Amino acid sequence: MGVDPRFHPPAGPYDLARLASEAGARAVGEGARMFRGVAPLASAEPDDVTFMDNRRYLPALKETKAGAVILPEAFLASVPEGTAALVSAQPQLAFARIAALFHPRPAPVPGIHPTAVVAEDAEIGEGTEIGPYAVIGPRVRLGARCVVGAHVVIGAGCSFGDDCRLFSHSSANFCVAGHRVTLHQGARVGQEGFGFTHTAEGRYVTVPQLGRVVLGDEVEVGANTCIDRGAMDDTVIGTGTRLDNLVQIGHNVTTGRGCVLVSQVGISGSTTLGDYVTAAGQAGLAGHLKIGSKARIGAQAGVMSDVPAGMDMMGSPAMPLRDSLRANLYLRKIGAHGAKPAPVKDGRTRPEDTD
């Protein structure tokens, strides 16, 4: 099944030449041929555009009924007769641009819903939409063309730049955000960090959390993700960073530009990430660490020490990828062949294969 127009109203139609221009691709086919939407490779119809960028889908490409396929030059010879091609070195990027052309982001409907509560001194930018039961606190500043969904809460003094989207039930406090920032449903930004000390008798005392959360331009915060405000310094999420659903960012964490943190990643307080760091699902990072730019942290890795720039890490405790693979291979051998402790010279034991 293709895109459901009840939820994603279509634009268009567009001809092949327009699609090629939008995607930065080379058209192979009749430039005036018209198309009405996008669809998966296997279910696309003659007026749909699809994409293919992996050799494993060659059989589906040869059988597709799509009107046009975005694909690399290497697969051009496999395009069926009657199907146009849009040749691109980055097919998925080209497809994203074409999909956005057919299904553009809904424009804000300017105005404030009657049930919304907006402080008298809040500054609301031109063309901004504020939905039902939203609460906009004192001294809040919203830029132009923002969308504030139902039941969103923006606390006192927060600011958001132009073209921001805060979806239903998200909230922001102690937050300064740039342009084109997105908070998905249920995201929580700026709550008190997990900071406390204790008395001699063992009673816990909360340490005041006096910092902010600073979100750079084009940051996206996934559904039910939480970003704690800083204790003294700020928690900073760098420009273009993407946080998946259910991510936890502790107080005073700093990320560089373009980081990607996948679902259920947890980062403890005061850890610093360089630019373009990736952390896969359920990875956990201890506090006060430095993760170098372009490092990649594997799924469920437990990072307990600093990571150099460009390093791939796996395992728990995390180690360089090659070491982790070698260790897993050794453990599999032990499990497959059986092992027993054998004495070594210093009196300790080590596992030796029984073969």
C-alpha positions in Angstrom: 0.0 0.0 0.0 1.2 3.5 -0.8 0.9 6.7 1.2 -2.5 7.2 2.9 -3.9 10.6 1.8 -6.0 10.9 4.9 -2.8 11.5 6.9 -0.4 12.8 4.2 -2.3 15.0 1.7 -0.5 14.9 -1.7 0.8 17.7 -3.8 1.5 17.6 -7.5 1.4 16.0 -10.0 5.0 16.7 -11.1 6.8 15.8 -14.3 10.0 13.8 -14.5 12.1 16.8 -15.3 10.9 18.6 -12.1 11.6 15.6 -10.0 15.1 15.3 -11.4 15.7 19.0 -10.6 14.4 18.7 -7.1 16.5 15.6 -6.3 19.7 16.6 -8.1 19.4 13.5 -10.2 19.9 12.6 -13.9 16.6 11.7 -15.6 16.6 8.8 -18.1 13.2 8.9 -19.7 10.6 11.3 -21.1 10.9 14.5 -19.2 7.3 15.5 -19.5 5.9 12.2 -18.0 3.8 13.0 -15.0 3.9 11.4 -11.5 1.5 11.6 -8.6 3.3 10.2 -5.6 5.9 7.9 -4.0 5.6 4.2 -3.0 7.7 1.2 -2.1 9.5 -0.7 -4.8 7.2 -3.8 -4.7 3.9 -2.0 -4.6 4.5 1.1 -6.7 2.1 1.8 -9.6 2.9 3.4 -13.0 2.4 7.0 -11.7 4.6 6.4 -8.6 8.2 7.1 -7.9 10.3 4.7 -5.8 13.9 4.1 -5.0 16.4 1.3 -4.8 20.0 1.4 -3.5 20.9 -2.2 -2.5 21.8 -5.1 -4.6 19.6 -7.4 -2.6 16.6 -5.7 -4.1 17.6 -6.4 -7.8 14.9 -9.0 -8.2 12.2 -6.6 -7.0 13.6 -3.9 -9.3 13.3 -6.1 -12.3 9.6 -6.8 -11.4 8.6 -3.3 -10.3 5.6 -1.6 -11.9 6.8 1.8 -10.7 6.8 4.7 -13.2 10.2 5.9 -12.1 13.0 4.5 -9.9 15.7 6.5 -8.2 18.9 4.4 -8.2 22.7 4.4 -8.6 24.2 4.2 -12.1 25.4 0.7 -11.4 21.8 -0.7 -11.4 20.5 1.3 -14.4 20.7 -1.7 -16.8 18.2 -3.6 -14.6 15.4 -1.0 -14.8 12.4 -2.6 -16.6 11.2 -1.4 -19.9 8.7 1.4 -19.6 10.1 2.6 -16.2 12.0 5.9 -16.1 15.1 6.2 -14.0 16.5 9.0 -11.8 20.2 8.3 -11.5 21.7 9.5 -8.2 24.9 8.8 -6.2 22.6 9.1 -3.1 19.3 7.5 -3.9 17.8 7.7 -0.4 18.6 11.4 -0.2 17.1 12.0 -3.6 14.0 10.0 -2.6 13.6 12.1 0.6 13.6 15.3 -1.4 11.0 14.0 -3.9 8.8 12.6 -1.1 8.9 16.0 0.6 7.9 17.6 -2.7 4.8 15.3 -3.0 4.0 15.5 0.7 5.2 18.8 2.0 5.2 19.6 5.7 1.8 21.1 6.7 2.0 24.9 7.0 1.1 26.4 10.4 -2.5 27.7 10.7 -1.8 31.1 12.3 -3.6 31.8 15.5 -4.1 30.9 19.2 -6.8 28.3 20.1 -9.4 29.6 22.5 -8.5 27.0 25.1 -4.8 27.9 25.1 -3.3 29.8 28.0 -0.7 32.4 26.8 1.0 34.8 29.2 0.4 38.5 28.5 4.1 39.2 28.1 4.8 36.2 25.8 6.1 37.2 22.3 4.5 35.1 19.6 6.1 35.3 16.1 4.1 36.0 13.0 2.3 33.1 11.5 2.7 30.9 14.6 0.0 28.3 15.4 -0.8 27.5 19.1 -3.1 24.5 19.6 -5.7 23.5 22.2 -4.8 23.6 25.8 -1.3 24.7 25.2 0.3 26.7 28.0 2.8 29.5 27.1 4.5 30.9 30.2 5.7 34.4 31.1 8.5 36.0 29.0 8.4 33.1 26.4 9.6 34.1 22.9 8.4 32.1 19.9 9.7 32.9 16.4 7.8 33.1 13.2 5.8 30.1 11.7 6.1 27.9 14.7 3.6 25.1 15.5 2.7 24.5 19.2 0.6 21.4 19.5 -2.2 20.4 21.9 -1.3 20.3 25.6 2.3 21.6 25.0 3.8 23.4 28.0 6.5 26.0 27.5 7.9 27.3 30.8 8.7 30.8 31.8 11.6 32.5 29.9 12.0 29.9 27.2 12.8 30.9 23.7 12.4 29.2 20.3 13.5 30.5 16.9 11.7 30.4 13.6 9.9 27.4 12.1 10.0 25.2 15.3 7.6 22.4 15.9 6.5 21.3 19.3 4.2 18.4 19.0 1.4 17.4 21.5 2.2 16.9 25.1 5.9 17.9 24.8 7.3 20.4 27.3 10.2 22.7 27.6 11.6 24.5 30.7 14.8 26.5 31.2 15.3 26.1 27.4 16.9 28.2 24.7 16.4 26.8 21.3 17.5 27.8 17.8 15.6 27.7 14.5 13.8 24.7 13.0 13.9 22.7 16.2 11.5 19.8 16.7 10.2 18.3 19.9 8.2 15.1 19.2 5.2 13.9 21.2 5.9 13.7 24.9 9.5 15.0 24.8 10.7 16.5 28.0 13.3 19.3 27.9 14.8 21.1 30.8 13.6 19.2 33.9 15.8 19.0 37.0 18.9 16.9 36.6 19.6 13.9 38.8 21.9 15.7 41.2 22.1 15.2 44.9 24.5 14.8 47.9 24.0 13.4 51.3 24.4 14.4 55.0 26.6 12.5 57.5 23.4 10.7 58.6 22.8 9.5 55.0 19.9 11.7 54.2 19.9 12.9 50.5 19.9 16.6 49.7 19.1 17.8 46.2 21.7 20.0 44.6 20.0 23.0 42.9 20.0 22.6 39.1 20.7 26.1 37.9 21.7 25.6 34.3 19.7 25.5 31.1 19.2 23.4 28.0 20.5 24.9 24.8 19.3 23.3 21.6 21.1 24.2 18.4 19.4 24.8 15.0 17.7 21.8 13.4 17.9 19.6 16.5 15.2 17.0 16.6 14.1 15.4 20.0 12.2 12.1 19.7 9.0 11.1 21.5 9.4 10.6 25.2 13.0 11.6 25.2 14.3 13.5 28.3 17.0 16.2 28.4 18.0 17.4 31.9 19.0 21.0 32.4 22.5 21.7 33.6 23.5 21.9 37.3 25.6 25.1 36.8 26.8 25.0 33.2 24.3 24.3 30.4 23.3 21.0 28.8 24.0 21.6 25.1 22.7 19.7 22.1 24.7 20.7 19.0 23.3 21.9 15.7 21.7 19.2 13.6 21.8 16.5 16.3 19.0 13.9 16.1 17.7 12.1 19.2 15.5 9.1 18.7 12.6 8.2 21.0 13.3 7.3 24.7 16.8 8.8 24.9 18.0 10.1 28.3 20.5 13.0 28.4 21.9 13.8 31.8 22.7 17.2 33.2 25.7 19.1 31.7 26.0 16.7 28.7 27.4 18.5 25.6 27.1 17.1 22.1 28.7 18.5 19.0 27.1 19.0 15.6 25.2 16.2 13.8 25.3 13.6 16.5 22.8 10.6 16.2 21.6 8.9 19.4 19.3 6.0 18.8 16.4 4.7 21.0 17.1 4.1 24.7 20.6 5.5 24.7 21.5 6.9 28.1 24.3 9.5 28.6 25.3 10.3 32.2 26.1 13.8 33.4 28.9 16.0 32.2 29.9 13.7 29.3 31.0 15.5 26.1 30.5 14.2 22.6 32.4 15.6 19.6 30.8 16.2 16.2 29.0 13.4 14.3 29.1 10.9 17.1 26.7 7.9 16.7 25.4 5.8 19.6 23.2 2.8 18.6 20.2 1.5 20.5 20.5 1.0 24.3 24.1 2.1 24.5 25.0 3.6 27.9 27.8 6.2 28.5 29.1 6.8 32.0 29.6 10.4 33.3 32.5 12.8 32.8 33.7 11.1 29.6 35.0 12.6 26.4 33.8 10.9 23.1 35.8 12.0 20.1 34.3 13.3 16.9 32.9 10.6 14.5 33.2 7.9 17.1 30.6 5.1 16.7 29.2 3.3 19.7 27.5 0.0 19.0 24.1 -1.2 20.3 24.0 -2.1 24.0 27.6 -1.0 24.5 28.6 0.1 28.0 31.1 3.0 27.6 33.2 3.5 30.8 36.2 5.4 29.5 37.1 8.1 27.0 36.8 7.2 23.3 39.2 8.5 20.7 38.0 10.3 17.6 36.8 8.0 14.8 36.9 4.9 17.0 34.2 2.1 16.7 33.3 0.6 20.1 31.3 -2.5 21.0 30.5 -4.6 24.0 30.0 -4.1 27.7 32.4 -2.8 29.0 32.9 -1.3 25.6 36.2 -1.9 23.7 37.4 -1.2 20.2 35.4 -3.1 17.6 38.1 -5.5 16.5 38.9 -6.5 20.1 35.2 -7.0 20.9 34.8 -9.3 17.9 37.9 -11.3 18.8 36.7 -11.7 22.4 33.3 -12.9 21.2 34.9 -15.4 18.9 37.0 -16.7 21.7 34.0 -17.1 24.0 32.1 -19.0 21.2 35.0 -21.4 20.9 35.0 -22.0 24.6 31.2 -22.6 24.5 31.5 -24.9 21.5 34.3 -27.1 22.7 34.1 -26.9 26.4 36.8 -25.6 28.7 38.3 -26.2 32.2 40.5 -24.0 34.3 44.2 -24.9 33.9 46.9 -23.6 36.2 49.5 -21.1 35.0 52.9 -20.2 36.5 51.7 -17.5 38.8 49.1 -19.7 40.4 46.1 -18.2 38.7 44.0 -20.1 36.2 43.0 -19.6 32.6 40.4 -21.5 30.4 42.0 -24.0 28.0 40.2 -26.0 25.4 39.8 -29.6 26.2 40.4 -30.8 22.6 
